[in-house]
């Protein structure tokens, strides 16, 4: 563990780990109830959104992405990634949230009412901890030789560098479908590798027919019931129902999904349930985990079931947790802060 180079900071009621939309919602709801809050993140503000594809269109309408009652202004029926980046920045600035970005959390020491969040840069003293880390930062690996080669990526940004190139896209859900369509329309030669027998039924209704039609007309080559055996410098070795096959590949996008950072959850002392989704243990009503005073919020609550919680429904965790914290913290706050808490 990295040795702390900063003195302990004991001025916070709550530390929120994760500066995504739900983490920001948790922070502003707690702060509005008179609590002193700090948000810490290993990356940028709304780091997952920064990693989304350029001009990515959300599936949700603006009002479903709003937090803290701030209107989400956009000229689009469905906001773009860039709209969201600007919106959440404005909310964070408007609420004057205390942010510590590019600061990785390493551990959690102490106990209820006297925790210390240990980071690469120091220690943050607090009474309570809210974990809103999402899942986008930990991809589901292919676990095949060659996946660490420089032309292999688990994140897709934009198609423009791939004109005239052989590009392999791995996956059959929304991210893979959209990437394949963008790439072929930008002039790439695209092969889609699908482990199952068909494009997933979960692909959005306006995207799935488009992809199926591009496959039918031969613009996108699709190999179903296919598994990757090895990735080489300019090819992917696969096993198809008809036997082994070499697929040319200057670039490989393995868009196979993501999962929560279980190493961090373990470091924070949060247990997981013995279910198929490895759900972080938490009270379904308060979102408090097995470690008293430590809460989870947003997508991370669903464990491997990453489709259970989104910004749209995960943002409501913020109000529940903040109200619970405010009630718990109120007796120890100065009189003027107690008045704010009890009137919330």
Buried (B, 14 or more C-beta within 10 A) or exposed (E): EEEBEEEEBEEBBBBBBBBBBBBBBBBBBBBBBBBBBBBBBBBBBBBBBEBBBEEBBBEBBBEBBBBBEBEBEBEEEBBBBBBBBBBBEEBBEEBEBBBBEEBBBBBBEBEEBEBBBBBBBBBBBBBBBBBBBBBBBBBBEBEBEBBEBEBBBBBBBBBEEBEEBBBBBBBBBBBBBBBBBBBBEBEBBBBBBBBEEEBBEEBEEEBBEBBBEBBEEEBBBBBBEBBBBEBEEEBBBBBBEEEEBEBEBBBBBBBBBBBBBBEBBEBBBBBBEEEEBBBBBBEEEBBBBBBEBBBBBBBBBBBBBBEBBBBBEBBBBBBBBBBBBBEBBBEEBEEEBBEBBEEB
